């Protein structure tokens, strides 16, 4: 876990809305290492999702430099397209990832069609493999999203993500829409998949207790600013006032 896979240097993000300036991120510096799970935690509106979208190359920062595998990202260059395949983003609400009119099989086949990964017959074999990895079977393929639970849908989203063979996955509040028992099941599954597939994970959450349990290191954001980035176990000793508030919220 000593080799960096991704880094940000002096990254800021500013949004302009009706001539009003909103500094979503302010001079963030961050290094993510191969094989680690990095937590990003903070209250709503602190810039967590903005940071996640920059890491996943969905958004281009207003200022600063972004590096992947040691190479500087050129957001306007076509060379970014194959890199985007290697960095995937899992959103908060699993149901929003699905079209209610499409069966699950169509959803899972889309990456193979869009990226021309392999013929359909081979794709179906791979889909079966990834469904098994996330604890599901072929019985879900001919169902519609409304026929499955939130936990099952999130597992299907994970299976589809794995089909692209990503190196880095950004999980943005991926368990917050699930009940506590299913949350724990999904977290345990992601930890297992991280090891089996040699993944690097970025786990975004407002819940410090989940991040401390699940992540190797944790970065705390407040009002777009980087407060701390420490070994997750070290947060019990941190005396920063904002981190004290986050710890109090657990109790």
N, C-alpha and C positions, 0 to 999 in steps of 0.2 A: 504493500500500500504506500510505497515511497515515491512512486512515479506519478507525476501529475497527468491527468487526462484532460482537464479543463481549467482555465483560469481567467479571471477578470482583473483588469488593471484600471483603477480610477474611473469606474463606470458610474455614470449618472443617467437618469431618465427624466425628461421634462415633458409634460403634456400641456398643450395650450387649449383651453376651452373658453370660448366667448371672451377672448383676450386675457383670460385669467391664467396665470402660470402655476402649474402644480408640479412640484419637485417630488416625483414618486421615489426616486433613488438618488442618493447623494454620495458620490466618491467611494463606491464600494470596491474593495480589493478582496479577492477570494481565490483560493486554489482548491480544486477537488482532485482527490487521488484515486488511482485505479483500485477498484474493488471495495471502496469504502461506502458507507451510507452516511451522507451528510444531512443533518436536519436544519431546516430554516424555520424559525419560530418567531411569533410576534402577534400582536393584536390585529384585528381587522383594519385594513387601510394602511398598514405599515410598509407595504411595498413587497410583500412575499411573492405574490403571484406575478408582479412585474419582473422581479428577479428571476423567477422560474421561466418566464417566457423568453427572457434574454438568454438564459442558459440553454434552453431548447431551440434557440435561434428562430423563434417565431417573431420576436420583436428585435429591432436594431436599436442599441442605446444611443442617446443623444450625444454622449461624450464617453470616451474611454476606449479600451482595446479588449477584444475577446480572443482567446486562444483555445484551440482544440488540438490535442495530440501534438502540442508544441508549435502549431502553425497558426498564424494570425488569420482570423476570419474576415473575409471580404464579403460583406453582405450584398453588395451589388454584382458580384461575380457568379457565374454559373457553377463554379466549383463548389458552391455551398449546397447544391441539391443532394449529392450523395452523402454529404455529412449529415443533413437533416434526417436521413433514413436511420443513421446510427444513434441519433439522440431523439428519444420519444417522450411524449408528454401524456400523462394520464390525468384527466380532469376530475373535479370534485364529484359531480353528479353522474353516475353511470348511465342513467336513462337518457340523458341529453346526447349521448354518443350514438344513439340508435334512431333510425327512422321507424316509426310505428308500423309502416306498411311493408317493411322488409323482414323476411325471415332471418334468423341468426346465421344461416349458412351464407347468405348474400353478404352480410356484414363481415364475416371471417374471410371470405374469398376476395374482398376488395383490395387488400394490400398485394395479393398475388397478381391481380389483374393490373392494378395501377403501376406497379413496379416491374411487371413482367418477370416475376421471380421464377416461375416454373409452369408446366402444363397443368390443367385442372385436375387430372387424375393424380398427379404427384402432390398437388396442393391439398387435396382431400386427405391424403395419407398424413401430411404434415399437420393439418388442422386437427386430426384425431390425436396425434402425438401431443400437441400443445394443450388440447382440452384435457387430456389425461394428466399433464403436468399441473394444471390448475384444479384438478379434482372433479372434472366433469366428464361426460361421455357423449356419444353421438346422438343421444335421445333429445338433446336440446336444439339440434341443427334445424329442424323443421318447425320450430316454435317461433312465435312473435315475441318481441320484448315484453309485452304486458303479461305474458304467460309465465314469466320468470321473476324470481325475487331480486331485490337490489344486490344482494351478495352474489347471486349467480351471474347477474349482468356484469358486475365488476370483475368477476373471474373471466368472463368472456372477453372483456376489454383487455385484460392482462394477456390472455391467450393471443389475441390479435396483435398486441404490441410485441410479443415474443416472436411472432412469425417474421418480423423484419430483422431479426438478429441484432437488436440494438446493443450498443456498448454502455450507454448512459440513459437512464430513465428518470424523468422528473415526475414525481407523484404529488399533485397539488390537492391537498386536503382529501385524498382519495378514500378515506374511511369516515369522513365527517357526516355523510348522509346515511350511514349504516348504524344499526343498533350495536350495543357494546360487545355482545358475544360475537357477532359477525365481524366487527372491527378487529377483534383479536385473531379470528380465523384468517382474515385477509393479511394482517401484519405477519403472522406466522408463515403464511404462504409466500409472501414477498421475500422474507428472509431466506427461506428454503430455495426459492428461485434464484436469488442473488448468488448463492453459493453454487448451485447446479449450472448456471449459465454464465458465471464469472461477470456479473453485472456491477456497474457503479450506479448507486441510487442517490437521488436528492429527494428528501421527504419534507414537504411543506406542511406545516400544521400550526394551529393556534394553541395546541395542547402540549405544554412542556412535558407532562408526564409520559405521553406516548413517545415523544421524540427522545427523551432520556432513555427509555427502555429499548427503543428500536435502532437508534442511530449511534455511530461511532463518535462523531463530532457534532456540535450544534452551534449554529450561527444565530444570533439574536438581532432582529431588526426593530428599530423604533423610529417612526416618522421618517422612513427612508434612509436612516443612518445605521451603519453597522456598529452594534454595541459591543458584542463579544463574539469570538469563535473559538470554542474550547472543546476539549474532550468532554463528552456528555456527562460522565461521572463527576467532573470537576464543578458542575453547576451548583452542587449542594454547598460548596464552599464560597461561591461568588457572593459578594456583598453589594454589587451594583444595585441601586434603588429599583430600577425597572425589572431586573431579574428577580429581586425580592418580591415584587408584585406578581410576577408570573408564578413564582413558587407558592405564594399565598393563595393564588387562584386554584391550585391543586387541592389544597386542604379543605 
